[in-house]
Amino acid sequence: MFHSQWPECDAEAMKDDEVEVAVQVNGKTRAVISVPADISKEDAIAQGKEAVKDKMSGNVVKEIYEGGSIQVKITEDIDSLANDDKVVAIGTQKTIKYEYQTTAEMMINYFTIIEEENFQLLALIDKQVIQKNQYFPIFAFSLINKNISKSNELKSIQIEKIKDFIKNTNKYPSKQHDTINDILNDSDISKTNKANFICLSILDDSINIEDAKEFLIKFQSKKTTPYRKILCIYDFKKYATEEEQLPIKRLMETK
């Protein structure tokens, strides 16, 4: 025994014969299948399609990450994903992406994130530093990812931001405007006040919320304060609960 050599590690013997593959439909995991570790990309996709065929209706197949051998890790922790981790995703062009975005980029891509229900991306909000004087549309995001720990704190900040906006706005529309175009085309409203009047008209329900959405989607300068302010008021009116909106409604009634 004392004269025996230390056992050598057999790397080949330690490799798994099979790996588990998460199969996604439109960015959401719908099945987990076991496949041979050395399976080809084409065969893995074929087996993935078969596993979720009852949930597909002529959708195309796309891969989130291409290249290399198929190596899959099923995780909710984005930070633990390595460059060679791979997911077989079955769905439309709106497949989920593992990526990083700043808060400014999230606001620019607000409607795309909501449309894709990008749960993983929104998990990054807890890693961001969002100041109390910063507009950020948390209400819709918190409905998509209910695990955002900062959610209530950020909601309170946005409600206070909207309160301050209402209190500090001295000029109010002298007449009601039914559309955003009415405000933009009203020569009696100065250019600097148009964004504020749009916000107030959203808050008092003069403007249809879908009109506001269309305006924001087409907004040219999405890095500006007017865009961020209007977006956050839209987000609040569209996605905040009646209870959350009550303090703002009461404040608007005093104006």
N, C-alpha and C positions, 0 to 999 in steps of 0.2 A: 504493500500500500504506500509506504513512504518513498518508494522508488518510482511510483507511477507518475506520468506526466499530467499536468492540469488539462482537463477536457477542453477541446477547441470548440468554438461556437460554429454551428452549421447554419449560416444565414439562410440558405435555401430551405432548410427544414423548418425554419421559423416563419416563413411566409404563409399567409392565409391562403387556403385553396379557394375561398369564396369571399366576396365583399358584398356589403349591403348598399344598394343604390336607391336614393330618394327620387321618386318620380313626381314631377310637378305638372299641374295643369293650370295655366294662367298664373304662374307664380306661387301656387299653393300646393303643398305636398298632399298627394292623393293616394299614394301607395309606396311601399318599400319592398323592393325585390332583392333576392340573393342571386348573384351571378358569378360565374367563374372569374377568378382574379385576372386571368389573361384574356378575357373576352374581347372581341373586337368592338369598335365603336358602333358599327352598323348593327351587330347582333344585340348589343346593349339597348340601343334605341328601339329595335324591333320588340324586344321583351318588355320594355317600358310601355310601348304603345299597346301591347296586348294586355298589360296589367290594368290599364285605365281606359280600355276601349269603350266601356259603357259611359264614360264621362267626356268623350270626345265627339265632335261633330265636324269632321273635315278640317280640323286645325292642322297647322304646320308644325314641324318639329324644329326647335332651335336649341343650341347648346350655349350655356352661359360662358363656359370656358372651353376653348378648343386646343388640341395639341397634347402630345404625351400619352402615356398609358392611362387607363381609366382608374382613378383613385378617388374614392368618395368618402366624405366625412359628413355625417348628419349632426348638425349643431345649431343652436340658437345664438351662439357666441361668435359674432363676426370676427372679433380679434383673434380667435383661435384658428381661423381659416388660413391655410398656407397657399402659396401660388399654384401648387399642383393639385389642390382639392378640386373636385369636379362634381357637378350635379347634372343629371340628365333631365332636362326640362322639356315638357311637352305642352304646347299651348300656342297662343298667337304671338304677334310681335311684341305684346306687352308682358313678356316674361320678366320675372323679378331680377334685379341686378344687385350684387353685393358691391357697394361702392361707398365712398365718403363724400359728403357734401357739407359745406359750411351753412350756417343759418341763413346767410344772404342767398346762397344758391338754392336752399330749400324754399325760400320765398319766391324766387324766380320760377322754380319748377313746381310750385304749389299744386296746380291743377293736375299735372302729370302724376305727381306722387299720390294724390287722392284717387285718380283714375286707376292707377296700378295697384293701389292698396299696398304700398311698399313698406310693409311691417318692419323688415330688417333695417332699412335705411333710417326709419324714425326712431329706432332704438338708440341711435347715435345722439339724439337730443340730450340725453342724460350726460353725455360727455362734453357738451358745449357750454360755454360761459355766455349766458344771456343776461344783459344788464337790465336794471329796473326802468331805465329810460329808453329801452329798445322795443320797437314793435315786433311782435312775432305771433303768427297765426296758430296758436296751440289747440284751439277747440276742435277743428277737424282732425288734426293729427292724433289727438288723444283718443278719438273714437276708433281710429284704425289700429293704433297700438295702445291698448289699455294698460300696458306695463310700464309706461313712462313714469318714473318716480317723481319727476319734477312737475308733473301735469298740473296739480292743484296750485302750486306756487306760481307757475307761469300764467295760469288762468287769472289769478288774483292780480298779477302785474298788469295784464292786458285790460282788465276791467278798470283798474285805477288809471291806466293810460287814457282810456276812453272817457272816463269821468273828467280828467284834467283837460282833455281836448274840448269837451262840452263847456266846462266852466270858463276856459280861457278864450273861447270863440265869442267875439263881441258882435260880429255882424251875422245876421240871419236873413234868409231869403225873404224878400217883401211879398213874394207870390209863390204859389206852389208850382213845382216843376214835376211833370209826370215821367220824364225820361232824362237820362244823362245828356243826351244831345240838346235838350231844351236848355240845360244849364250851360253847356259849352257854347251854345249859339246866342245866349243872352248877353247883349252888349252892356247891360247895366251892372253885370258882375265882373269885377276886375279879374285878371288872369290869376293873381295870387290867391283869390278867394274861391275860385272854381272848385278846387279839390276839397276845400272845407264844406262848401255847399253840397257837393256830392255825398260826402260823409254824413252830413246832417239829414239829407234826404233819404239816405239808406236807413238811418236810425229811426226816423219817424215814419217809415214805410211809404213815403211818397213815391219812391222809385222801386220798381219790381226787382227782386233779388237776382233774377236771371239776367236782367239788363245790366246789373252791376258785374255779374260774372263775365258776360260777353265783353264788356268794357275792359276789365282787368286782363283778360286773355290777350286782347289786342293792344294793350298798353305798350308803348314803345320803350320807355325808359324804366325798366323794372328794378333799377338799383337806386331809385330816388325815394325821398321821404314821402311824397304824395302817393306813389304806388303802394308803399308799405303801409301807410296809414289807411288808405281805402281798402286794401286787402284785409287788414286785420279787423276793420269794422264789418266788412262783408263776412269774414270768417265767424265773427261773434254773432251776427244776426242770423246766419245760416245754420250754425251748428251748436250754439250755446243753448242750454235748457231754458225753459220759461223762468225757473227759479233764478238762474244765473243772470238772466236779462232784466229781472225786476228792478234792481237798483238803477240801471240805466234808463229804463222806462220812466221811473219816478222823477229822475233828474231832468229828462227831456220835457216832462209835463210842466216843469217850473219855468221853462224858457218861452 
